[in-house]
Amino acid sequence: MSQKLTLEDVRAQVAELLFEDPTELTDDENLVDWGLDSVRIMTLVEKWRKLGVRITFADLAERPTLADWWAVLEPNIP
């Protein structure tokens, strides 16, 4: 797949899993506080791995904000 993941894609995909409007999620909010659980994080990991992103569950679970996720994701996007 040639689609390149963007921060806005990440925000939209997280918001979809949480049944929230993407504009409600700021970069520094704790996504666990919004209801993001380990099953949903794994769903995102698998989706992004299919795009070729080198990412693990632990990479995301340790720092559950969009800003921190993007800092980990961006350098690993092919």
KAZIKA-V242845 format. One record per helix or strand of 2 or more residues. SS is the DSSP state (H for helix, E for strand). FROM is the first residue (numbers start at 1). LEN is the number of residues. If there is no record, write none. Layout:
BEGIN
ss:SS from:FROM len:LEN
ss:SS from:FROM len:LEN
END
This chain:
BEGIN
ss:H from:7 len:12
ss:H from:22 len:3
ss:H from:38 len:13
ss:H from:57 len:5
ss:H from:66 len:11
END
